Amino acid sequence: MPEELLKELKILKVKLGCKTWAELIAKLIESKKFLLDEERLEEMRKGVNDFLELREVVPSKWTGHPSALEEK
């Protein structure tokens, strides 16, 4: 996901008082106040797909029992 897009989404998430990304997406869909061109939609699709790929990459790289305290 492009850094600029991620930055804009983080700002919007805070402004709308959303605790999760899912909550932000739900609010955006409900509001119907935003219009996106096809290029922007494609960037968002790519970002979502990249994010979803993390669920496969992270477990394969994780060694040992998961712990939030452990950093490598």
N, C-alpha and C positions, 0 to 999 in steps of 0.2 A: 504494500500500500504506500503510495507517495506520502512523504513526511508532511507536506503541506496539507493534504487532505486529512491526515490523522490529527494534526494540530487543530484544524477547524472543527473536526468532530468532537475533540476533547473540550474545546471552548463551548461548543453548543451543549454538550452533555452537562457541563457545570451550570451554564445559564438557565437550562431547563430544569435543573435540580434532579437529574437522573442519577440513580445509584449504579445502574448496570447499563451495558451497551444495549441489551434487549429492551430495556425501558425507554432508552433514547429512540430506538427504531420504532417502537410502538407509538410513541408520542408524535414522531414525524409522520408516520402513516396516518394516524388519526387526525392530525391537524390539516393535512392536505394543503399546506400553505407554501410548499416548496415545489419548484419546477426544476427538473434536471434535463439537460440535453443528453443526447445519446452517448457522447464521449464521457461525460461525468458518470452516467449510469454504468458504463463499461469499467471505469476506474473503480467504482464501488463494488461491482461484481468481482473484479480481480482481488480487491482487498478482502472481501468476505471469503473467497476461495483460499487465499493465502493464509488467512487466519484459521480456517478450518483444517488446513494441512498441518498446522502446528500440533494438533492432537495426535498425529501420527509420528511427527518428528521428535517431539519432546519425550515421550515414553521410550523411544528407541535410544536416545542419548543419555537417559537417566540411569545412573548406576546405583545399585543398592536400593534400600527401602526409602521411599519418598519422605523428605523432611524439608520444611520451609526454612529451617535454621542452617541447613547445609548449603554452602556455596562453593563452586569449583571454578 
